[in-house]
Amino acid sequence: MRAEFGTVESIKRGVATGLGVSVLPAVAVADAVESGVLVVLGWRPPFEAHTQIAWRRGRRVSREMRAFIDQTARVVAQDRLSLAS
């Protein structure tokens, strides 16, 4: 069976109730894993996931958006390092 959900939160809830497993970003499930609601399986995917951020050309990037972009880059870099080890 395959199911589709509209948000990461609904996916987490479905997995927590026993509907199945999912591949989600570590940052999205950190609290649920820490509290024991979800568990991380000892599985290494045979693929890479790529993340992109896009914005409209010619639009000024606000301070808040720049902070978001910088933080996202840090999280992705940390995840890459943890997967490599």
N, C-alpha and C positions, 0 to 999 in steps of 0.2 A: 504494500500500500504506500502511496505517496500523498503527502498533504502539503498544501501551500498556505502560508500565513502572511499577513500584511506587515508585521513589525517584528523586530528582534524580541521585544517583550512577549508577544504572543507565541513565538517559537519557543522561548525559554519556558513559558507556562505549559505548552504542549509536551515538551520533553520532561518537565518536572512531574507531570501527571502520568507519564509512562507511555505516551504515544509513539515514542521512538527516539532516535538519536539525531543530532544535527551538527554541522560544522559552523561555528560562530567565532568571531574575534574574541581573543582572551580578555580584552578590555571590556567587552560587553557582558561577560559572564563572571567577572572576578568576584563580585559581591555574592552571587548565588553559589559559586564554588566555595568561597570562604565560609558561608553559612551552612554548607552541607546540602543545600537544595539541589544542586547539580554536582556531578562528578566529571572529571576529565578522564577520558579513556586513553590508555597507553597506545595510541595509534599515530603514526606519522603519515600524512597524506602523500600520495605519489604525484603531487602537483603543487604549483605555486599560485597564490592569489595575489592579484595586483590591485592597488588602491590608487585612485586618481581623484584630484580635486580640480574643479573647473569653475571659472567665473567669466562673466561677460567682458569681452575685450573693451578697453577704454574706460572701464569703471574703476574708480579708486578703491583700493583694498583698505578697509577700515583697520584701525588698531586691533579691534576685537577679532576680525577675520584673520589678520596676520598672526595673532596669538593662537587661534585655532589651527591654522596651517602649520605653524611651528611645533605646536604640541602634537599634532597628528604625525608629523615627520619623526618626532622623538619616539612616539609609541611604536610606529612601524619599524624604526631602526632597532629598538629594544626587542621587539618580537623576532626580528630577523636574527639578532644575536642569540636569543634563547633557543631558536630552532636549530641554529648551527652547532650548538654544543650538545 
